[in-house]
Amino acid sequence: MSAPADKPVKKVVLAYSGGLDTSIILKWLQTEYGCEVITFTADLGQGEELEPARQKAEMLGINPANIYIEDLREEFVRDYVFPMFRANALYEGEYLLGTSIARPLIAQRLVQIAEQTGADAVAHGATGKGNDQVRFELSAYALNPHIKVIAPWREWSLTSRTKLLEFAEANQIPIAKNKRGEAPFSVDANLLHTSSEGRVLENPGEEAPGYVYQRTVDPEDAPNEAEYVEITFEKGDAVALNGERLSPATILTRLNEVGGKHGVGRLDMVENRFVGMKSRGIYETPGGTILLVAHRGIEQITLDSGSGHLKDSIMPRYAELIYNGFWFSPEREMLQALIDKSQEHVSGTVRVKLYKGSARTVARWSDESLYSEAHVTFEDDAGAYDQKDAAGFIRLNALRLKLIATRNARGN
């Protein structure tokens, strides 16, 4: 089990959680590559204390100056989550892309730290079966075409839990008691969502056990009284909750809390991975689900039909690009420019009703509204709209259909 024979790696920046798997990767990099390791740990709102990651890295011989721990929650929501939500992005019609949208930010910081420290490589802990390896590496190469990426799961022979534990024991890596057996499922978490996969979830024909869910109560056990939340938008981004202006990360945090309380945002999905296989995942996105509903609610009155329908038509392509790891691609940036242009007048407030797993818009208002009661009223509109005008409109649009019907009648 030796390192590749190309240019030797002297220094590598590792995406490090402080958990057992990335601690094994840290030691493996030291022993197999014989290189200096710099650790990078990001707070993306996963809900874990990060100081233990520093302590674990130091215990494994990392120089304190080479330990980077950063709170990226605001940057994550402001620069990645919110731009994506301007598009109302859903992968395969359902998935809010919580894991996908986090990887470009982590890759960006890995590359930036590598440049700052003179490292010639970056490393991640994504397996060779999943999408994350693609997302990390496409992002890294887009930002630095000369960077070397080390993917231990594609190189080492530690292909089972038993072998991983044996390597950990041989290298004096502490193993928590609850890590000695196989975990019932694997979890990825950030401020936007939690994602659970594997083991007890691998059979899509069986309902996921209740203990898998971490951020949301069972909708059946949610409060029997509905709760309302008002979200204010400016140019497509949420800026206030219930009249209180808040930072992007604070808004998403509070929406997670209230959404989780009402069982909002659960998804059980079998998706198509970019690497070719299907995968079953359990996702919880309480705040994001509310935000999506509210954003569509404000667009209903501030976007004209042409803009809205065009944006909806490109959304699946945009979502697929993010899912597949092309955040830093020119085509994603082109679509983003179109999406952002559409949001110039998407400002106002939406009231969302939360009740037993559902989130739905019940009211919306805006100074930028295109909605005209004078035109749609069932009462006398005082000349705002002449209904006779519809006749010519219908005749023009019906002409081609009449010509087709006439031709088809000749063939009978």
Secondary structure as a PSIPRED ss2 file (coil, helix, strand):
# PSIPRED VFORMAT (PSIPRED V4.0)

   1 M C   1.000  0.000  0.000
   2 S C   1.000  0.000  0.000
   3 A C   1.000  0.000  0.000
   4 P C   1.000  0.000  0.000
   5 A C   1.000  0.000  0.000
   6 D C   1.000  0.000  0.000
   7 K C   1.000  0.000  0.000
   8 P C   1.000  0.000  0.000
   9 V C   1.000  0.000  0.000
  10 K C   1.000  0.000  0.000
  11 K E   0.000  0.000  1.000
  12 V E   0.000  0.000  1.000
  13 V E   0.000  0.000  1.000
  14 L E   0.000  0.000  1.000
  15 A E   0.000  0.000  1.000
  16 Y C   1.000  0.000  0.000
  17 S C   1.000  0.000  0.000
  18 G C   1.000  0.000  0.000
  19 G C   1.000  0.000  0.000
  20 L H   0.000  1.000  0.000
  21 D H   0.000  1.000  0.000
  22 T H   0.000  1.000  0.000
  23 S H   0.000  1.000  0.000
  24 I H   0.000  1.000  0.000
  25 I H   0.000  1.000  0.000
  26 L H   0.000  1.000  0.000
  27 K H   0.000  1.000  0.000
  28 W H   0.000  1.000  0.000
  29 L H   0.000  1.000  0.000
  30 Q H   0.000  1.000  0.000
  31 T H   0.000  1.000  0.000
  32 E H   0.000  1.000  0.000
  33 Y H   0.000  1.000  0.000
  34 G C   1.000  0.000  0.000
  35 C C   1.000  0.000  0.000
  36 E E   0.000  0.000  1.000
  37 V E   0.000  0.000  1.000
  38 I E   0.000  0.000  1.000
  39 T E   0.000  0.000  1.000
  40 F E   0.000  0.000  1.000
  41 T E   0.000  0.000  1.000
  42 A E   0.000  0.000  1.000
  43 D E   0.000  0.000  1.000
  44 L C   1.000  0.000  0.000
  45 G C   1.000  0.000  0.000
  46 Q C   1.000  0.000  0.000
  47 G C   1.000  0.000  0.000
  48 E C   1.000  0.000  0.000
  49 E C   1.000  0.000  0.000
  50 L C   1.000  0.000  0.000
  51 E H   0.000  1.000  0.000
  52 P H   0.000  1.000  0.000
  53 A H   0.000  1.000  0.000
  54 R H   0.000  1.000  0.000
  55 Q H   0.000  1.000  0.000
  56 K H   0.000  1.000  0.000
  57 A H   0.000  1.000  0.000
  58 E H   0.000  1.000  0.000
  59 M H   0.000  1.000  0.000
  60 L C   1.000  0.000  0.000
  61 G C   1.000  0.000  0.000
  62 I C   1.000  0.000  0.000
  63 N C   1.000  0.000  0.000
  64 P H   0.000  1.000  0.000
  65 A H   0.000  1.000  0.000
  66 N H   0.000  1.000  0.000
  67 I E   0.000  0.000  1.000
  68 Y E   0.000  0.000  1.000
  69 I E   0.000  0.000  1.000
  70 E E   0.000  0.000  1.000
  71 D E   0.000  0.000  1.000
  72 L C   1.000  0.000  0.000
  73 R H   0.000  1.000  0.000
  74 E H   0.000  1.000  0.000
  75 E H   0.000  1.000  0.000
  76 F H   0.000  1.000  0.000
  77 V H   0.000  1.000  0.000
  78 R H   0.000  1.000  0.000
  79 D H   0.000  1.000  0.000
  80 Y H   0.000  1.000  0.000
  81 V H   0.000  1.000  0.000
  82 F H   0.000  1.000  0.000
  83 P H   0.000  1.000  0.000
  84 M H   0.000  1.000  0.000
  85 F H   0.000  1.000  0.000
  86 R H   0.000  1.000  0.000
  87 A C   1.000  0.000  0.000
  88 N C   1.000  0.000  0.000
  89 A C   1.000  0.000  0.000
  90 L C   1.000  0.000  0.000
  91 Y E   0.000  0.000  1.000
  92 E C   1.000  0.000  0.000
  93 G C   1.000  0.000  0.000
  94 E C   1.000  0.000  0.000
  95 Y E   0.000  0.000  1.000
  96 L C   1.000  0.000  0.000
  97 L C   1.000  0.000  0.000
  98 G C   1.000  0.000  0.000
  99 T C   1.000  0.000  0.000
 100 S C   1.000  0.000  0.000
 101 I C   1.000  0.000  0.000
 102 A C   1.000  0.000  0.000
 103 R H   0.000  1.000  0.000
 104 P H   0.000  1.000  0.000
 105 L H   0.000  1.000  0.000
 106 I H   0.000  1.000  0.000
 107 A H   0.000  1.000  0.000
 108 Q H   0.000  1.000  0.000
 109 R H   0.000  1.000  0.000
 110 L H   0.000  1.000  0.000
 111 V H   0.000  1.000  0.000
 112 Q H   0.000  1.000  0.000
 113 I H   0.000  1.000  0.000
 114 A H   0.000  1.000  0.000
 115 E H   0.000  1.000  0.000
 116 Q H   0.000  1.000  0.000
 117 T H   0.000  1.000  0.000
 118 G C   1.000  0.000  0.000
 119 A C   1.000  0.000  0.000
 120 D C   1.000  0.000  0.000
 121 A E   0.000  0.000  1.000
 122 V E   0.000  0.000  1.000
 123 A E   0.000  0.000  1.000
 124 H C   1.000  0.000  0.000
 125 G C   1.000  0.000  0.000
 126 A C   1.000  0.000  0.000
 127 T C   1.000  0.000  0.000
 128 G C   1.000  0.000  0.000
 129 K C   1.000  0.000  0.000
 130 G C   1.000  0.000  0.000
 131 N C   1.000  0.000  0.000
 132 D H   0.000  1.000  0.000
 133 Q H   0.000  1.000  0.000
 134 V H   0.000  1.000  0.000
 135 R H   0.000  1.000  0.000
 136 F H   0.000  1.000  0.000
 137 E H   0.000  1.000  0.000
 138 L H   0.000  1.000  0.000
 139 S H   0.000  1.000  0.000
 140 A H   0.000  1.000  0.000
 141 Y H   0.000  1.000  0.000
 142 A H   0.000  1.000  0.000
 143 L H   0.000  1.000  0.000
 144 N C   1.000  0.000  0.000
 145 P C   1.000  0.000  0.000
 146 H C   1.000  0.000  0.000
 147 I C   1.000  0.000  0.000
 148 K E   0.000  0.000  1.000
 149 V E   0.000  0.000  1.000
 150 I E   0.000  0.000  1.000
 151 A C   1.000  0.000  0.000
 152 P H   0.000  1.000  0.000
 153 W H   0.000  1.000  0.000
 154 R H   0.000  1.000  0.000
 155 E H   0.000  1.000  0.000
 156 W C   1.000  0.000  0.000
 157 S C   1.000  0.000  0.000
 158 L C   1.000  0.000  0.000
 159 T C   1.000  0.000  0.000
 160 S C   1.000  0.000  0.000
 161 R H   0.000  1.000  0.000
 162 T H   0.000  1.000  0.000
 163 K H   0.000  1.000  0.000
 164 L H   0.000  1.000  0.000
 165 L H   0.000  1.000  0.000
 166 E H   0.000  1.000  0.000
 167 F H   0.000  1.000  0.000
 168 A H   0.000  1.000  0.000
 169 E H   0.000  1.000  0.000
 170 A H   0.000  1.000  0.000
 171 N C   1.000  0.000  0.000
 172 Q C   1.000  0.000  0.000
 173 I C   1.000  0.000  0.000
 174 P C   1.000  0.000  0.000
 175 I C   1.000  0.000  0.000
 176 A C   1.000  0.000  0.000
 177 K H   0.000  1.000  0.000
 178 N H   0.000  1.000  0.000
 179 K H   0.000  1.000  0.000
 180 R C   1.000  0.000  0.000
 181 G C   1.000  0.000  0.000
 182 E C   1.000  0.000  0.000
 183 A C   1.000  0.000  0.000
 184 P C   1.000  0.000  0.000
 185 F C   1.000  0.000  0.000
 186 S E   0.000  0.000  1.000
 187 V E   0.000  0.000  1.000
 188 D E   0.000  0.000  1.000
 189 A E   0.000  0.000  1.000
 190 N C   1.000  0.000  0.000
 191 L C   1.000  0.000  0.000
 192 L C   1.000  0.000  0.000
 193 H C   1.000  0.000  0.000
 194 T E   0.000  0.000  1.000
 195 S E   0.000  0.000  1.000
 196 S E   0.000  0.000  1.000
 197 E E   0.000  0.000  1.000
 198 G C   1.000  0.000  0.000
 199 R H   0.000  1.000  0.000
 200 V H   0.000  1.000  0.000
 201 L H   0.000  1.000  0.000
 202 E C   1.000  0.000  0.000
 203 N C   1.000  0.000  0.000
 204 P C   1.000  0.000  0.000
 205 G C   1.000  0.000  0.000
 206 E C   1.000  0.000  0.000
 207 E C   1.000  0.000  0.000
 208 A C   1.000  0.000  0.000
 209 P C   1.000  0.000  0.000
 210 G H   0.000  1.000  0.000
 211 Y H   0.000  1.000  0.000
 212 V H   0.000  1.000  0.000
 213 Y C   1.000  0.000  0.000
 214 Q C   1.000  0.000  0.000
 215 R C   1.000  0.000  0.000
 216 T C   1.000  0.000  0.000
 217 V C   1.000  0.000  0.000
 218 D C   1.000  0.000  0.000
 219 P H   0.000  1.000  0.000
 220 E H   0.000  1.000  0.000
 221 D H   0.000  1.000  0.000
 222 A C   1.000  0.000  0.000
 223 P C   1.000  0.000  0.000
 224 N C   1.000  0.000  0.000
 225 E C   1.000  0.000  0.000
 226 A C   1.000  0.000  0.000
 227 E E   0.000  0.000  1.000
 228 Y E   0.000  0.000  1.000
 229 V E   0.000  0.000  1.000
 230 E E   0.000  0.000  1.000
 231 I E   0.000  0.000  1.000
 232 T E   0.000  0.000  1.000
 233 F E   0.000  0.000  1.000
 234 E E   0.000  0.000  1.000
 235 K C   1.000  0.000  0.000
 236 G C   1.000  0.000  0.000
 237 D E   0.000  0.000  1.000
 238 A E   0.000  0.000  1.000
 239 V E   0.000  0.000  1.000
 240 A E   0.000  0.000  1.000
 241 L E   0.000  0.000  1.000
 242 N C   1.000  0.000  0.000
 243 G C   1.000  0.000  0.000
 244 E E   0.000  0.000  1.000
 245 R E   0.000  0.000  1.000
 246 L C   1.000  0.000  0.000
 247 S C   1.000  0.000  0.000
 248 P H   0.000  1.000  0.000
 249 A H   0.000  1.000  0.000
 250 T H   0.000  1.000  0.000
 251 I H   0.000  1.000  0.000
 252 L H   0.000  1.000  0.000
 253 T H   0.000  1.000  0.000
 254 R H   0.000  1.000  0.000
 255 L H   0.000  1.000  0.000
 256 N H   0.000  1.000  0.000
 257 E H   0.000  1.000  0.000
 258 V H   0.000  1.000  0.000
 259 G H   0.000  1.000  0.000
 260 G H   0.000  1.000  0.000
 261 K H   0.000  1.000  0.000
 262 H C   1.000  0.000  0.000
 263 G C   1.000  0.000  0.000
 264 V C   1.000  0.000  0.000
 265 G C   1.000  0.000  0.000
 266 R E   0.000  0.000  1.000
 267 L E   0.000  0.000  1.000
 268 D E   0.000  0.000  1.000
 269 M E   0.000  0.000  1.000
 270 V E   0.000  0.000  1.000
 271 E E   0.000  0.000  1.000
 272 N E   0.000  0.000  1.000
 273 R C   1.000  0.000  0.000
 274 F C   1.000  0.000  0.000
 275 V C   1.000  0.000  0.000
 276 G C   1.000  0.000  0.000
 277 M C   1.000  0.000  0.000
 278 K E   0.000  0.000  1.000
 279 S E   0.000  0.000  1.000
 280 R E   0.000  0.000  1.000
 281 G E   0.000  0.000  1.000
 282 I E   0.000  0.000  1.000
 283 Y E   0.000  0.000  1.000
 284 E E   0.000  0.000  1.000
 285 T C   1.000  0.000  0.000
 286 P H   0.000  1.000  0.000
 287 G H   0.000  1.000  0.000
 288 G H   0.000  1.000  0.000
 289 T H   0.000  1.000  0.000
 290 I H   0.000  1.000  0.000
 291 L H   0.000  1.000  0.000
 292 L H   0.000  1.000  0.000
 293 V H   0.000  1.000  0.000
 294 A H   0.000  1.000  0.000
 295 H H   0.000  1.000  0.000
 296 R H   0.000  1.000  0.000
 297 G H   0.000  1.000  0.000
 298 I H   0.000  1.000  0.000
 299 E H   0.000  1.000  0.000
 300 Q H   0.000  1.000  0.000
 301 I H   0.000  1.000  0.000
 302 T H   0.000  1.000  0.000
 303 L C   1.000  0.000  0.000
 304 D C   1.000  0.000  0.000
 305 S H   0.000  1.000  0.000
 306 G H   0.000  1.000  0.000
 307 S H   0.000  1.000  0.000
 308 G H   0.000  1.000  0.000
 309 H H   0.000  1.000  0.000
 310 L H   0.000  1.000  0.000
 311 K H   0.000  1.000  0.000
 312 D H   0.000  1.000  0.000
 313 S H   0.000  1.000  0.000
 314 I H   0.000  1.000  0.000
 315 M H   0.000  1.000  0.000
 316 P H   0.000  1.000  0.000
 317 R H   0.000  1.000  0.000
 318 Y H   0.000  1.000  0.000
 319 A H   0.000  1.000  0.000
 320 E H   0.000  1.000  0.000
 321 L H   0.000  1.000  0.000
 322 I H   0.000  1.000  0.000
 323 Y H   0.000  1.000  0.000
 324 N C   1.000  0.000  0.000
 325 G C   1.000  0.000  0.000
 326 F C   1.000  0.000  0.000
 327 W C   1.000  0.000  0.000
 328 F C   1.000  0.000  0.000
 329 S C   1.000  0.000  0.000
 330 P H   0.000  1.000  0.000
 331 E H   0.000  1.000  0.000
 332 R H   0.000  1.000  0.000
 333 E H   0.000  1.000  0.000
 334 M H   0.000  1.000  0.000
 335 L H   0.000  1.000  0.000
 336 Q H   0.000  1.000  0.000
 337 A H   0.000  1.000  0.000
 338 L H   0.000  1.000  0.000
 339 I H   0.000  1.000  0.000
 340 D H   0.000  1.000  0.000
 341 K H   0.000  1.000  0.000
 342 S H   0.000  1.000  0.000
 343 Q C   1.000  0.000  0.000
 344 E C   1.000  0.000  0.000
 345 H C   1.000  0.000  0.000
 346 V C   1.000  0.000  0.000
 347 S C   1.000  0.000  0.000
 348 G E   0.000  0.000  1.000
 349 T E   0.000  0.000  1.000
 350 V E   0.000  0.000  1.000
 351 R E   0.000  0.000  1.000
 352 V E   0.000  0.000  1.000
 353 K E   0.000  0.000  1.000
 354 L E   0.000  0.000  1.000
 355 Y E   0.000  0.000  1.000
 356 K C   1.000  0.000  0.000
 357 G C   1.000  0.000  0.000
 358 S E   0.000  0.000  1.000
 359 A E   0.000  0.000  1.000
 360 R E   0.000  0.000  1.000
 361 T E   0.000  0.000  1.000
 362 V E   0.000  0.000  1.000
 363 A E   0.000  0.000  1.000
 364 R E   0.000  0.000  1.000
 365 W E   0.000  0.000  1.000
 366 S C   1.000  0.000  0.000
 367 D C   1.000  0.000  0.000
 368 E C   1.000  0.000  0.000
 369 S C   1.000  0.000  0.000
 370 L C   1.000  0.000  0.000
 371 Y C   1.000  0.000  0.000
 372 S C   1.000  0.000  0.000
 373 E H   0.000  1.000  0.000
 374 A H   0.000  1.000  0.000
 375 H H   0.000  1.000  0.000
 376 V H   0.000  1.000  0.000
 377 T C   1.000  0.000  0.000
 378 F C   1.000  0.000  0.000
 379 E C   1.000  0.000  0.000
 380 D C   1.000  0.000  0.000
 381 D C   1.000  0.000  0.000
 382 A C   1.000  0.000  0.000
 383 G C   1.000  0.000  0.000
 384 A C   1.000  0.000  0.000
 385 Y C   1.000  0.000  0.000
 386 D C   1.000  0.000  0.000
 387 Q C   1.000  0.000  0.000
 388 K C   1.000  0.000  0.000
 389 D H   0.000  1.000  0.000
 390 A H   0.000  1.000  0.000
 391 A H   0.000  1.000  0.000
 392 G H   0.000  1.000  0.000
 393 F H   0.000  1.000  0.000
 394 I H   0.000  1.000  0.000
 395 R H   0.000  1.000  0.000
 396 L H   0.000  1.000  0.000
 397 N H   0.000  1.000  0.000
 398 A H   0.000  1.000  0.000
 399 L H   0.000  1.000  0.000
 400 R H   0.000  1.000  0.000
 401 L H   0.000  1.000  0.000
 402 K H   0.000  1.000  0.000
 403 L H   0.000  1.000  0.000
 404 I H   0.000  1.000  0.000
 405 A H   0.000  1.000  0.000
 406 T H   0.000  1.000  0.000
 407 R H   0.000  1.000  0.000
 408 N H   0.000  1.000  0.000
 409 A H   0.000  1.000  0.000
 410 R H   0.000  1.000  0.000
 411 G C   1.000  0.000  0.000
 412 N C   1.000  0.000  0.000
